[in-house]
Amino acid sequence: MEPPKLKIALDLDGVLANTMQTFCEITNSRRSTHFTPEQFDRWNAWEITKTNKDEFLRTLDEAWFNWRRIPPVEGNLAEKISILQRMGQIDLVTARSEVTVPFAKEWLRHQKIPYNRFVRTESTTAKSYLDYDFFIDDSANLMPLIASRMFGYGILYEQPWNRTALKMPRIFRIRKLEEALPLLLTIRDKLKS
């Protein structure tokens, strides 16, 4: 019997694209500050920069308008995602603002990152309503929503802003994308038995 093909939702910001690095560069040049991504130890990053949420989100959008300046979170992403794609369908699922989608797609093309579909949601919370077997995401806020569902698994891509996230059933943590493959294989094998 052939193992089931998995449906995997892969986040963009903070998992593939290091938008916080570019965000820090923009913020630092504008405000004469010295922020680094490591300083953002909570999801509500605007509290750290002492701005409001709208300004924070506008600056993230600005980072995407300058997509060539956004580095990948880790090296060899195209190769790592190609390996994950053997497990099934990989969709890029993001809550990016609509205006930044063309820039995000250019970044993905430039990085040669393979994926099946690009899915934009209105919010991180809205991702939890989608029909995926796995969510690989950096949002600690998304994980309880996945854990509360009757199906599906979350893989929290560790970042400074999610390190204090609580342990939950069917939620795993990774520091590098290649750590996802053994998890996917183990769970897929459990599903087929």
N, C-alpha and C positions, 0 to 999 in steps of 0.2 A: 504494500500500500504506500502510495506516494505521500510524503508529509504535506500538511496543508500549507498553502501560500499565505503568508501573513500580510496584513495591511498595517503599514507603519507610517505614523505622522511624525515628521521630523521638523523641528522648529528651526528658524533661521537666526534671529538675533540671540547672541549668547551661547548658541550651540554650534553654528557654522561661522557666522560673521561676528567679528569682535567689534561691534558697533560702540561699545562702551569706551574702547580705546580712542576712537575718532571723536566720540562725544566729549571725552576729557580734553582732547586737543582743542576742540572748538571752544569749550567752556573756559579753559585756561587762557587761551589767547584773548578772549573777550573780557574776562573778569580778573585777569592777573592772579589766577589761582594756580595750584599745583596738584590738582586731583589726578589720581591714578585709578584704574578699574578696581584694584584691591581694596580701596577705601569704601567702595559701595557695598556695605555689608547688610543691606536690607533692600527689599523689593521697591519700596517707595524712595527711589534715589533722589527725588527732588527735595526731600527733607535734608539730605546731606549737603546738597548744593545751595540750600536755603533759597530755593525758587519755588514757583508753583508747578503743578503737574503739567499744565498747558505749555509753559515755557520749556520744561524738560522734554516733552514730546515733540515740540517744534525743533528743538536742537537735535533730537534723534533723527527727525525727518531731514534736517539739514545735512547730517552725516551721510544719509543715503543719497542726497542730491550730489554729494561728492564721493560716490561709491568706490572710485578707484583708490581712495585713501583708507578704506576699511580693510584691515587685515583679516585673514581667516583666524579662527580661534585656535586651530592647531594645524600642523602640516599634513600633507597628503590626503586632504579631504576627499578628492575625487576617487582615489583608490579605495579608501575606507568605505565610502558610500556604495561604490560598485560592488564591494564584497557583501554589504548589507542587502543590496538589491537582489542578490541570489535567493534571499529568504522570502521575497515577495515584492509587493508594491510599496514603493517609497514615494510618499507625497510630501512636498514642502508645505507645512501648515503654519501660517503666521498671522499675527494680529497687526501687522504693519499697516500704516495708514494707506489708503487707496492711492494717493498721489505718489507714493514711493515705490509702488509695485514695479513699474518699468525699470527703475534703477536697481531694485533688488534682483530682478530677472537678468539684467545685464551683469551684475556681480556674479551670479550663479554661472552664467555662460562663460564669463572671463575665468572663473575658477574651475571650469569644466566639470561642474558637479552634476551628476546624473540624477534625474528624478522623473516620476511618472506624471504627476500633476502639481500645479501650484494652487494652493487653496488659501484664500484670505478670509479671515473671520473678523467680526466687528470687535471682538475682545478676546483676551486669553480665556476667560470663563466659557465663551461660546465654543471653544475647541472641545470641551468635554461632552458636547452633544453629538459630536461626529462619530461615525462608525469606523473606528480603528481598533486593531488588536493591541497596538503599542503606541504610546506617545513618548517621544524622546524630546524633552523640553527642559529649560532652565527655570521655569516658573514653579516656585514652591506653592503658589496659590492654586495652580492647576492640579497638583497631585492629590489633595483630599477629594476633589471632585471625581477624579478617576477612581480612587480607592472606594468611593461610595457607590459606584456603579456595580451592576451584577456581572460585568464582563470587562475585559481589557486590563492592561498593565501600564504602569508609568515607569519611565526611566528618567530620573532627575539628573541632568548634566550639571555636575557640581560647578558652582560659581560662588564668589564671595557673598552674593546677595541671597543665597539659598542654603548656606552651610548649617544654619540652625533649624532647618526643616525637620519636623518630627518623622519618625519611622512609622510606616503605615503598611497594611497588607497590600500585596501586589505592586508595591512601589520599590524600585531599586535605584541605586546611585551608581554613577560612573564618573570618572575623571577624564577619560579619553574615549573617543567614539569607538575604538576597536574593542573596548570592554563590553559593548552592547552585544556583539556577535555571540559570545558564549551564553549570555542570558537568553537571547532569542532562540538559540538552538535548544537549550534545556527546556524552555517553556513550550516551544513547538513540539518537542518530543513528548512532553506530558500531555499536550492536547490531542496528539494522535493515538495515545494509548487508552 
